[in-house]
Amino acid sequence: MLLILFFHEIGHLIFIKLKKLEVISITILPFGCYINCNIDKNKTNEEELIIYSAGVFINIILLILGLFLPFSDSFKTFNIILLIFNILPIYPLDGFMIITSILSNFMPYKKVMKLMGIISLLFLILLTFITVFFHLGLNSILFTIYLFKLTIDYLRYQKKNFKSFLLSKILYPNNRLQNKKINNDTLIIDNIYKGKNNYYILENKLIYEEEIIKFLLFQ
């Protein structure tokens, strides 16, 4: 189990380094590892998608290799369990991050955060039912409770996290991001997209996201 988790995290780490991101810390948890890097510093959604998908990609490779190499049945079984579990859209699993990266191309980030928080909560309720109904054991129940705590914290601190997201766009400008015209018929700051350089037009003048954020965030 530790070997599979190791390969899974190595997959993330390889693509983090290929994208030349800074690894701040690696924390070993009872159910795996958490790699803290500067991926949230105004990167493209495609970069995030690749990095979050890397662990799943490694599990798929191990699954294919298991068809040809004499891996033990327990190795194959745990790899399949980890693969299925990790693609669930539950915070902070890879599935949650992958879907968030995709949706961020089509929806303002504030709406993405709210939607994904609700989806995470619904899937956790479903996971709790499956865990209890199929008697998956105390460890599974405790882990589900832990995920509940993380999801509740994600929902609870969304306003703070959204402000951190806005600040990162000011502190880490990225000219490689695609330009995105946002609607100004509602509160402008709520319509800002993640992974884009946002702008809107006021009286035939281009107003860029830095001006929008500084004005609305610090007024």
C-alpha positions in Angstrom: 0.0 0.0 0.0 2.8 2.4 0.9 4.5 1.6 -2.4 1.5 2.4 -4.4 0.9 5.7 -2.5 4.6 6.5 -3.0 4.4 6.0 -6.8 1.1 8.1 -6.8 2.8 11.0 -5.1 5.9 10.7 -7.2 3.7 11.2 -10.3 2.5 14.5 -8.9 6.0 15.5 -7.9 7.5 14.8 -11.4 5.0 17.0 -13.1 5.3 19.7 -10.4 9.1 19.8 -11.2 8.5 19.7 -15.0 6.3 22.8 -14.6 9.1 24.4 -12.6 6.9 25.0 -9.5 8.4 25.3 -6.1 7.8 22.4 -3.6 7.3 24.0 -0.2 6.8 20.9 1.9 5.9 17.2 1.7 3.7 16.0 4.6 3.2 12.2 5.3 -0.4 11.4 6.3 -1.9 8.1 7.5 -3.6 7.7 4.1 -0.9 9.1 1.9 1.1 12.3 1.3 0.3 15.9 0.8 2.6 18.0 -1.4 2.4 21.7 -0.8 3.6 23.7 -3.7 3.0 27.1 -5.3 0.4 25.8 -7.8 -2.1 28.3 -6.5 0.1 31.3 -7.5 -1.9 32.3 -10.6 -1.1 29.4 -12.8 -3.1 28.2 -15.8 -5.9 25.8 -15.3 -4.2 23.4 -17.8 -1.1 23.3 -15.6 -3.2 22.5 -12.5 -5.1 19.8 -14.5 -1.9 18.1 -15.6 -0.4 18.1 -12.1 -3.6 16.8 -10.3 -4.1 14.2 -13.0 -0.5 12.9 -12.7 -1.2 10.6 -9.6 -4.3 9.1 -11.3 -2.2 8.6 -14.5 0.4 6.6 -12.5 -2.3 4.4 -10.9 -3.6 3.6 -14.4 0.0 2.7 -15.6 0.3 0.4 -12.5 -3.1 -1.1 -13.4 -1.9 -1.9 -16.9 1.4 -3.3 -15.8 -0.5 -5.5 -13.4 -1.9 -7.3 -16.4 1.6 -8.4 -17.6 3.7 -8.4 -14.4 3.4 -10.8 -11.5 2.0 -8.3 -9.0 0.3 -9.7 -6.0 -3.5 -9.7 -5.9 -3.4 -7.3 -2.9 -1.2 -4.9 -4.8 -3.7 -4.9 -7.8 -6.7 -4.6 -5.5 -5.4 -1.7 -3.5 -4.3 0.1 -6.7 -7.8 -0.2 -8.1 -9.3 1.0 -4.8 -7.0 4.0 -4.6 -7.7 4.8 -8.3 -11.5 4.8 -7.9 -11.4 6.6 -4.5 -9.0 9.3 -5.6 -11.2 10.3 -8.6 -14.2 11.1 -6.4 -15.1 14.8 -6.4 -14.5 15.1 -2.7 -12.2 17.8 -1.3 -9.2 17.6 -1.3 -8.9 14.5 -3.5 -7.5 14.6 -7.0 -10.9 14.2 -8.5 -12.1 17.3 -6.8 -9.1 19.3 -8.0 -9.3 17.9 -11.6 -13.0 18.9 -12.0 -12.3 22.3 -10.4 -9.5 23.0 -12.9 -11.9 22.1 -15.8 -14.9 24.1 -14.6 -12.6 27.1 -13.9 -12.3 27.5 -17.7 -16.1 27.9 -18.1 -17.4 29.5 -14.8 -16.3 32.3 -12.5 -14.1 30.9 -9.8 -16.4 32.0 -6.9 -19.3 30.0 -8.5 -16.9 27.0 -9.0 -15.9 27.1 -5.3 -19.6 27.1 -4.2 -20.6 24.4 -6.7 -17.7 22.1 -5.8 -18.2 22.5 -2.1 -21.8 21.3 -2.5 -20.8 18.4 -4.8 -18.1 17.3 -2.3 -20.7 17.3 0.5 -23.2 15.3 -1.5 -20.6 12.7 -2.4 -19.5 12.5 1.2 -23.0 11.7 2.2 -23.1 9.0 -0.4 -19.7 7.7 0.7 -20.9 7.6 4.3 -23.9 5.5 3.3 -21.8 3.0 1.4 -19.3 2.8 4.2 -22.0 2.0 6.8 -24.1 -0.2 4.5 -21.2 -2.4 3.4 -19.5 -2.4 6.8 -16.2 -1.2 5.5 -14.7 -0.9 9.0 -13.7 1.7 11.5 -10.8 3.1 9.5 -13.1 3.9 6.6 -15.5 5.6 8.9 -12.8 7.7 10.6 -11.4 8.7 7.2 -14.8 9.7 6.0 -15.3 11.8 9.1 -11.9 13.5 8.4 -13.0 14.3 4.9 -16.2 15.7 6.2 -14.2 18.1 8.4 -12.0 19.2 5.5 -15.1 19.8 3.3 -16.9 21.8 6.0 -13.7 23.9 6.5 -13.6 24.4 2.7 -17.2 25.7 2.7 -16.7 27.7 5.9 -13.6 29.5 4.7 -14.6 30.1 1.1 -14.8 33.9 1.5 -11.3 33.9 3.0 -10.0 31.5 0.3 -11.5 33.6 -2.5 -9.7 36.7 -1.1 -6.5 34.8 -1.1 -7.1 33.8 -4.7 -7.7 37.5 -5.6 -4.5 38.5 -3.8 -2.5 35.9 -5.6 -3.6 37.4 -9.0 -2.1 40.8 -7.8 1.1 39.4 -6.2 1.9 36.9 -9.0 0.9 38.4 -12.4 1.1 35.9 -15.3 1.3 37.2 -18.8 0.9 33.7 -20.2 -2.7 33.5 -19.1 -5.4 33.8 -21.7 -7.4 37.1 -21.7 -11.0 36.8 -20.6 -13.6 39.5 -20.9 -16.0 39.4 -17.9 -19.5 40.6 -17.6 -20.0 43.8 -15.7 -23.7 43.6 -15.3 -23.4 42.2 -11.8 -20.7 42.6 -9.1 -17.5 42.5 -11.1 -15.3 40.7 -8.6 -17.7 37.7 -8.5 -17.2 37.2 -12.2 -13.5 36.8 -12.2 -12.1 33.6 -13.7 -9.3 31.5 -12.3 -6.4 30.9 -14.7 -7.3 33.9 -16.9 -6.2 37.5 -17.2 -9.6 39.1 -16.7 -10.7 42.5 -18.1 -14.0 44.4 -18.7 -14.9 47.3 -20.8 -16.2 50.6 -19.3 -17.1 53.5 -21.6 -14.9 52.0 -24.4 -11.9 51.7 -22.0 -10.3 48.4 -21.0 -10.1 47.9 -17.3 -7.8 45.0 -16.2 -8.2 42.7 -13.3 -5.5 44.3 -11.2 -7.4 47.6 -11.1 -10.7 45.8 -10.4 -9.3 43.7 -7.6 -7.4 46.6 -5.9 -10.4 48.8 -6.1 -13.0 46.3 -4.9 -10.8 44.5 -2.4 -9.3 47.4 -0.6 -12.0 50.1 -0.8 
